[in-house]
Amino acid sequence: MLNRSLAGLLIVILAVCIAGCTSAPPDTADAVNRTLDSLSLEEKIGQMLLVGFRGYSADPDSQIARDIAAGRVGGVILFDRDVALGTNERNIKDPAQVRALTASLQGYAGAIPIFVAVDQEGGAVCRLKESSGFPPTVSARSLGAQENETATRKAGQALAAMVGENGFNLNFGPVVDLAVNPDSPAIGRLNRSFSENATVVAENARWIIEEHHNLGVMTAIKHFPGHGSAMTDTHEGFTDVTGTWTEEELLPYRDLIGRGPPAMVMTAHVYNANLDPDYPATLSEPTVTGILRDRLGYSGVVVTDAMDMGAIHDNYDLNESLKLSINAGCDIFLFANNLVYDERIAETAVGIVKDLVEAGEISEERIDESCGRILRLKMAYLDGEAGISVSSPADR
């Protein structure tokens, strides 16, 4: 078992762990299988959940601390704003407070460290804000307009250092949506895309990813299979891109996956009848398994966009959305717990998925598949104990 105090320090270690760390362990597959065998079904499902919570601190009696300690979650996400309450008081006050919070959260984990995630894209989507004492950032659009590798790498290194130094090990970015619709409310208007040009997007995203991975910070490119043409926002509700999406929006994924896969790919909740006439991407087996995995060859971790966003929450009950997304091929289910709030969402979700497995609607082999991918990723970046060396991202 991982010593609790050491677990709490793992993220600090990540900030100084660069590509020269030890080589990849020769027995990773065996280690994953041994770990899977040691976990209960509930603990395997827990690894597949990444949740948000309220509070600038998390004492041992808090719900999130209990969820982590019990293995009901495999990761957490922090926010600077509580949307449901309409306040700027959530998890992020200043650097010292954030470092204390992230260390305490990691300290509640047992043998398997947790993902500690943040949306730190730079520009408009930036949870660690300059007004809270963090360094300034620049938008993806401004970097793409420069088409300058040095400038983008410098920005990527600054983002990664900021994220890692404050106890995060996962940054939900960069955005690889194409800015094909400058008026897209979720992408274009916020300057979250590097460019409308797929090559510019792929190049800049790769430089950002590499600078994160060099500092041991995982990345999740988003939003698959492309959100840049959407005329509406999936935070608000159903978003149909059937008439606006094109195959060109897959090109950054093809390029990045071919060169060396990112740690994660995040799905979008967009609906495209040409890809799946029944379900939006997050719930779509033809999209996640058929396109991302089979066609583009991605074998890594797939994380959903927040399952409590309007496009999913307002149209599907939790049982249905979890069943569909797991069977579609998704591995981690993000409950930001921000647009709507449920303190016990982890406990509820684990119970639902366990019941679905026992009813035969989801196979336990499918759970093992996702949990195995998650464990391999954590072993590559986070786990320095149990005979498993922390490997360089370059060795993955």
C-alpha positions as CSV (number, residue, x, y, z in Angstrom):
1,M,0.0,0.0,0.0
2,L,1.1,3.5,-0.7
3,N,2.1,5.4,2.4
4,R,-0.5,8.2,2.9
5,S,2.0,10.9,3.5
6,L,3.9,9.9,0.4
7,A,0.7,9.9,-1.6
8,G,0.2,13.4,-0.6
9,L,3.6,14.4,-1.9
10,L,3.3,12.7,-5.3
11,I,2.0,15.7,-7.0
12,V,4.8,17.9,-5.7
13,I,7.2,15.3,-7.0
14,L,5.5,15.6,-10.4
15,A,6.4,19.2,-10.7
16,V,10.1,18.4,-10.9
17,C,9.8,15.0,-12.6
18,I,11.0,15.6,-16.2
19,A,11.5,13.4,-19.2
20,G,14.7,12.0,-17.7
21,C,12.9,9.9,-15.1
22,T,13.3,6.2,-14.9
23,S,12.4,4.0,-17.9
24,A,9.0,2.4,-18.3
25,P,8.6,-0.7,-16.2
26,P,8.8,-4.0,-18.1
27,D,5.9,-5.6,-16.2
28,T,3.3,-2.9,-16.4
29,A,0.7,-5.3,-17.8
30,D,1.3,-7.7,-15.0
31,A,1.1,-4.9,-12.5
32,V,-2.2,-3.7,-13.9
33,N,-3.7,-7.2,-13.8
34,R,-2.5,-7.7,-10.2
35,T,-4.1,-4.4,-9.2
36,L,-7.3,-5.2,-11.0
37,D,-7.5,-8.5,-9.2
38,S,-7.1,-6.7,-5.8
39,L,-10.0,-4.3,-6.4
40,S,-13.6,-4.9,-5.7
41,L,-16.2,-4.1,-8.4
42,E,-17.1,-0.9,-6.5
43,E,-13.5,0.2,-6.4
44,K,-13.0,-0.4,-10.1
45,I,-16.1,1.7,-10.9
46,G,-14.8,4.3,-8.5
47,Q,-11.6,4.7,-10.6
48,M,-13.9,5.7,-13.5
49,L,-15.4,8.7,-11.6
50,L,-13.9,12.2,-11.5
51,V,-16.0,14.6,-9.4
52,G,-16.2,18.2,-8.3
53,F,-17.1,19.4,-4.8
54,R,-17.5,22.5,-2.7
55,G,-15.0,24.0,-0.3
56,Y,-11.6,25.7,0.0
57,S,-10.5,22.8,2.3
58,A,-11.5,19.2,2.7
59,D,-11.3,17.8,6.3
60,P,-11.3,14.0,6.9
61,D,-15.1,14.0,7.6
62,S,-16.0,15.8,4.4
63,Q,-17.9,13.9,1.8
64,I,-15.2,14.2,-0.8
65,A,-12.5,13.0,1.6
66,R,-14.7,10.0,2.5
67,D,-15.3,9.2,-1.2
68,I,-11.6,9.3,-1.9
69,A,-10.6,7.2,1.1
70,A,-13.3,4.6,0.2
71,G,-12.2,4.3,-3.4
72,R,-15.5,5.8,-4.7
73,V,-13.7,8.3,-6.9
74,G,-10.5,8.1,-9.0
75,G,-10.1,11.8,-9.4
76,V,-11.3,15.3,-8.5
77,I,-11.7,18.6,-10.4
78,L,-11.4,22.1,-8.8
79,F,-13.2,25.3,-9.9
80,D,-12.9,29.0,-9.1
81,R,-16.7,29.6,-9.5
82,D,-19.8,27.9,-8.3
83,V,-22.2,28.2,-11.1
84,A,-25.2,26.6,-9.3
85,L,-24.9,29.1,-6.5
86,G,-23.9,32.0,-8.7
87,T,-20.8,32.9,-6.6
88,N,-17.1,33.1,-7.0
89,E,-16.5,31.0,-4.0
90,R,-15.8,27.3,-4.8
91,N,-12.3,25.7,-4.4
92,I,-9.7,28.3,-5.5
93,K,-8.8,31.4,-3.4
94,D,-5.0,31.8,-3.7
95,P,-1.9,29.7,-4.4
96,A,-1.2,28.7,-0.8
97,Q,-4.8,27.6,-0.2
98,V,-4.9,25.6,-3.5
99,R,-1.6,23.8,-2.7
100,A,-2.9,22.9,0.8
101,L,-6.2,21.6,-0.6
102,T,-4.7,19.5,-3.4
103,A,-2.1,18.0,-1.1
104,S,-4.8,17.1,1.4
105,L,-7.0,15.5,-1.3
106,Q,-4.1,13.4,-2.5
107,G,-3.3,12.4,1.0
108,Y,-6.7,10.7,1.4
109,A,-6.0,8.3,-1.4
110,G,-4.8,4.8,-0.6
111,A,-2.7,2.6,-2.9
112,I,-3.8,4.3,-6.0
113,P,-3.2,8.1,-6.4
114,I,-6.1,10.3,-7.7
115,F,-6.2,12.5,-10.7
116,V,-6.4,16.2,-9.5
117,A,-7.7,18.1,-12.5
118,V,-8.3,21.7,-13.6
119,D,-9.4,23.5,-16.7
120,Q,-6.4,25.7,-17.2
121,E,-6.5,26.4,-21.0
122,G,-5.3,30.0,-20.7
123,G,-7.4,33.1,-21.8
124,A,-11.1,32.9,-21.0
125,V,-11.1,29.4,-19.6
126,C,-8.7,29.8,-16.7
127,R,-9.5,28.6,-13.2
128,L,-6.2,29.8,-11.7
129,K,-6.7,33.4,-12.4
130,E,-4.3,36.4,-12.2
131,S,-6.8,38.1,-9.9
132,S,-6.3,35.2,-7.4
133,G,-2.5,35.6,-7.4
134,F,-1.6,33.2,-10.2
135,P,0.5,34.2,-13.3
136,P,-1.2,35.6,-16.3
137,T,-2.1,33.5,-19.3
138,V,-2.8,33.9,-23.0
139,S,-5.6,32.5,-25.2
140,A,-5.2,29.7,-27.6
141,R,-6.4,32.0,-30.4
142,S,-3.6,34.5,-29.8
143,L,-1.0,31.7,-29.9
144,G,-2.4,30.2,-33.1
145,A,-2.3,33.6,-34.8
146,Q,1.4,33.9,-34.1
147,E,2.2,30.4,-35.6
148,N,5.4,30.5,-33.5
149,E,6.6,27.3,-31.9
150,T,8.8,29.2,-29.4
151,A,5.9,31.3,-28.2
152,T,3.5,28.4,-27.8
153,R,6.0,26.2,-26.0
154,K,6.8,29.0,-23.6
155,A,3.1,29.5,-22.9
156,G,2.6,25.7,-22.6
157,Q,5.6,25.4,-20.2
158,A,4.2,28.3,-18.1
159,L,0.8,26.6,-17.9
160,A,2.2,23.2,-17.0
161,A,4.4,24.7,-14.3
162,M,1.5,26.6,-12.8
163,V,-0.7,23.5,-12.8
164,G,2.0,21.2,-11.4
165,E,3.3,23.6,-8.8
166,N,-0.2,23.9,-7.3
167,G,-0.8,20.2,-6.9
168,F,-2.6,19.4,-10.1
169,N,-1.6,16.4,-12.2
170,L,-4.1,16.7,-15.0
171,N,-5.0,19.7,-17.2
172,F,-8.2,19.5,-19.3
173,G,-6.7,20.9,-22.4
174,P,-5.6,21.9,-24.9
175,V,-8.7,22.5,-27.1
176,V,-8.3,21.0,-30.5
177,D,-11.7,22.2,-31.9
178,L,-11.4,24.0,-35.2
179,A,-12.6,27.7,-35.1
180,V,-14.8,27.1,-38.2
181,N,-17.6,29.1,-36.6
182,P,-16.2,32.3,-35.0
183,D,-19.6,32.9,-33.3
184,S,-19.7,29.5,-31.7
185,P,-20.7,30.4,-28.1
186,A,-18.6,27.7,-26.4
187,I,-15.5,27.9,-28.6
188,G,-15.1,30.7,-31.1
189,R,-16.5,33.6,-29.1
190,L,-14.2,32.6,-26.2
191,N,-11.0,32.3,-28.4
192,R,-10.5,28.8,-27.1
193,S,-9.4,27.4,-30.5
194,F,-5.9,28.0,-32.0
195,S,-7.3,28.4,-35.5
196,E,-9.8,27.3,-38.1
197,N,-6.8,25.6,-39.8
198,A,-6.4,21.9,-38.7
199,T,-2.6,21.9,-39.2
200,V,-2.2,25.0,-37.0
201,V,-4.4,23.5,-34.4
202,A,-2.5,20.2,-34.3
203,E,0.9,21.8,-34.2
204,N,0.1,24.2,-31.4
205,A,-1.7,21.6,-29.5
206,R,1.3,19.2,-29.8
207,W,3.7,21.8,-28.5
208,I,1.4,22.5,-25.5
209,I,1.0,18.8,-24.8
210,E,4.7,18.1,-25.0
211,E,5.5,20.9,-22.5
212,H,3.0,19.5,-20.1
213,H,4.2,16.0,-20.4
214,N,7.8,17.1,-20.0
215,L,6.8,18.3,-16.5
216,G,4.8,15.2,-15.7
217,V,1.4,16.9,-16.1
218,M,-1.2,14.9,-18.1
219,T,-3.4,16.5,-20.7
220,A,-6.8,15.8,-22.2
221,I,-7.5,17.1,-25.7
222,K,-11.0,18.2,-26.4
223,H,-13.8,18.1,-27.5
224,F,-14.1,15.0,-29.7
225,P,-15.3,14.7,-32.4
226,G,-15.4,18.5,-32.7
227,H,-17.3,21.3,-31.1
228,G,-16.1,24.3,-33.2
229,S,-19.0,24.4,-35.6
230,A,-21.7,24.3,-33.0
231,M,-24.2,27.1,-32.9
232,T,-25.3,26.3,-29.3
233,D,-23.6,25.4,-26.1
234,T,-23.7,21.9,-24.6
235,H,-23.7,23.4,-21.1
236,E,-27.1,24.8,-21.9
237,G,-28.7,21.9,-23.7
238,F,-29.1,19.8,-26.8
239,T,-26.5,20.8,-29.4
240,D,-26.9,19.5,-33.0
241,V,-23.9,19.9,-35.4
242,T,-25.4,17.6,-38.1
243,G,-25.5,20.4,-40.7
244,T,-22.2,22.1,-39.7
245,W,-19.7,19.5,-38.7
246,T,-17.1,18.2,-41.3
247,E,-14.5,15.4,-41.4
248,E,-11.8,18.1,-41.3
249,E,-12.5,18.4,-37.5
250,L,-11.1,15.0,-37.0
251,L,-7.7,15.9,-38.5
252,P,-6.1,17.3,-35.3
253,Y,-7.0,14.0,-33.5
254,R,-5.5,11.9,-36.3
255,D,-2.3,13.9,-36.2
256,L,-1.9,14.0,-32.5
257,I,-2.8,10.3,-31.9
258,G,-0.4,9.3,-34.7
259,R,2.5,11.2,-33.3
260,G,2.1,10.0,-29.7
261,P,-1.2,9.9,-28.0
262,P,-2.2,12.5,-25.4
263,A,-2.9,11.2,-21.9
264,M,-6.7,11.5,-22.4
265,V,-9.3,12.5,-25.0
266,M,-12.4,14.3,-23.8
267,T,-15.7,13.7,-25.6
268,A,-18.2,16.4,-26.6
269,H,-21.9,16.1,-26.0
270,V,-22.7,17.2,-29.5
271,Y,-25.2,15.3,-31.6
272,N,-24.5,14.5,-35.3
273,A,-27.0,12.4,-37.1
274,N,-24.5,11.5,-39.7
275,L,-22.3,9.8,-37.1
276,D,-25.0,8.4,-34.9
277,P,-28.7,9.0,-35.6
278,D,-29.6,8.2,-32.0
279,Y,-27.2,9.6,-29.5
280,P,-24.7,12.5,-28.9
281,A,-21.0,11.7,-29.1
282,T,-20.5,11.0,-25.4
283,L,-23.2,8.3,-25.5
284,S,-22.4,7.0,-29.0
285,E,-20.6,3.7,-29.6
286,P,-20.2,4.5,-33.3
287,T,-18.5,7.7,-32.4
288,V,-16.3,6.7,-29.5
289,T,-15.5,3.1,-30.4
290,G,-16.1,3.2,-34.1
291,I,-14.3,6.5,-34.9
292,L,-11.9,7.4,-32.1
293,R,-10.7,3.9,-31.2
294,D,-11.2,1.8,-34.4
295,R,-10.7,4.3,-37.1
296,L,-8.2,6.7,-35.5
297,G,-6.5,4.0,-33.5
298,Y,-6.7,5.6,-30.0
299,S,-6.2,3.1,-27.2
300,G,-5.8,5.5,-24.3
301,V,-8.2,6.9,-21.7
302,V,-11.4,8.6,-22.9
303,V,-13.0,11.0,-20.4
304,T,-16.4,12.5,-20.9
305,D,-17.2,16.2,-20.7
306,A,-19.3,16.9,-17.6
307,M,-22.2,14.5,-17.4
308,D,-24.2,17.1,-15.5
309,M,-24.2,19.6,-18.4
310,G,-27.5,20.3,-20.0
311,A,-27.0,18.3,-23.1
312,I,-26.9,15.1,-21.1
313,H,-28.5,15.9,-17.7
314,D,-31.6,17.4,-19.2
315,N,-32.2,14.7,-21.7
316,Y,-31.2,11.4,-20.1
317,D,-31.6,10.0,-16.7
318,L,-28.4,9.0,-14.8
319,N,-28.9,5.2,-15.3
320,E,-29.3,5.6,-19.0
321,S,-26.4,8.1,-19.5
322,L,-24.0,5.9,-17.5
323,K,-25.0,2.7,-19.3
324,L,-24.7,4.3,-22.7
325,S,-21.4,6.1,-22.2
326,I,-19.7,3.0,-20.7
327,N,-20.9,0.8,-23.5
328,A,-19.9,3.5,-26.0
329,G,-16.3,3.1,-24.8
330,C,-15.8,6.0,-22.4
331,D,-13.5,5.3,-19.4
332,I,-13.9,8.3,-17.0
333,F,-17.1,10.0,-16.2
334,L,-16.7,13.6,-15.2
335,F,-19.3,15.0,-12.8
336,A,-18.2,18.6,-12.4
337,N,-21.0,19.1,-9.8
338,N,-21.2,22.7,-10.8
339,L,-24.2,23.4,-13.0
340,V,-26.2,21.2,-10.6
341,Y,-24.9,19.9,-7.3
342,D,-25.1,16.5,-5.6
343,E,-22.8,15.9,-2.8
344,R,-23.3,12.2,-2.9
345,I,-23.0,11.8,-6.7
346,A,-20.0,9.4,-6.5
347,E,-21.9,7.1,-4.1
348,T,-25.0,7.2,-6.4
349,A,-23.1,6.6,-9.6
350,V,-21.1,3.7,-8.2
351,G,-24.3,2.1,-7.0
352,I,-26.0,2.6,-10.4
353,V,-23.1,1.1,-12.4
354,K,-22.8,-1.8,-10.0
355,D,-26.5,-2.6,-10.4
356,L,-26.1,-2.4,-14.2
357,V,-23.2,-4.8,-14.1
358,E,-25.1,-7.2,-11.9
359,A,-28.1,-7.0,-14.2
360,G,-26.0,-7.9,-17.2
361,E,-26.5,-4.5,-19.0
362,I,-22.8,-3.7,-18.7
363,S,-20.2,-6.5,-18.6
364,E,-17.6,-6.6,-15.8
365,E,-15.0,-7.2,-18.6
366,R,-16.0,-3.7,-19.9
367,I,-15.3,-2.2,-16.5
368,D,-12.0,-4.0,-16.3
369,E,-11.1,-2.6,-19.7
370,S,-11.6,1.0,-18.6
371,C,-10.1,0.5,-15.2
372,G,-7.1,-1.1,-16.8
373,R,-6.5,1.9,-19.0
374,I,-6.8,4.2,-16.0
375,L,-4.3,2.2,-14.0
376,R,-1.8,2.1,-16.8
377,L,-2.0,5.9,-17.1
378,K,-1.6,6.4,-13.3
379,M,1.3,4.0,-13.2
380,A,3.0,6.0,-16.0
381,Y,2.6,9.3,-14.3
382,L,1.8,8.9,-10.6
383,D,2.7,5.6,-9.0
384,G,6.2,5.3,-7.6
385,E,5.5,2.5,-5.2
386,A,4.6,-1.2,-5.4
387,G,7.6,-2.0,-7.5
388,I,6.4,0.3,-10.3
389,S,8.7,3.1,-11.4
390,V,7.5,6.5,-12.4
391,S,8.1,6.5,-16.1
392,S,8.9,9.3,-18.5
393,P,6.0,10.3,-20.7
394,A,8.4,9.7,-23.6
395,D,8.6,6.1,-22.6
396,R,4.9,5.5,-22.7
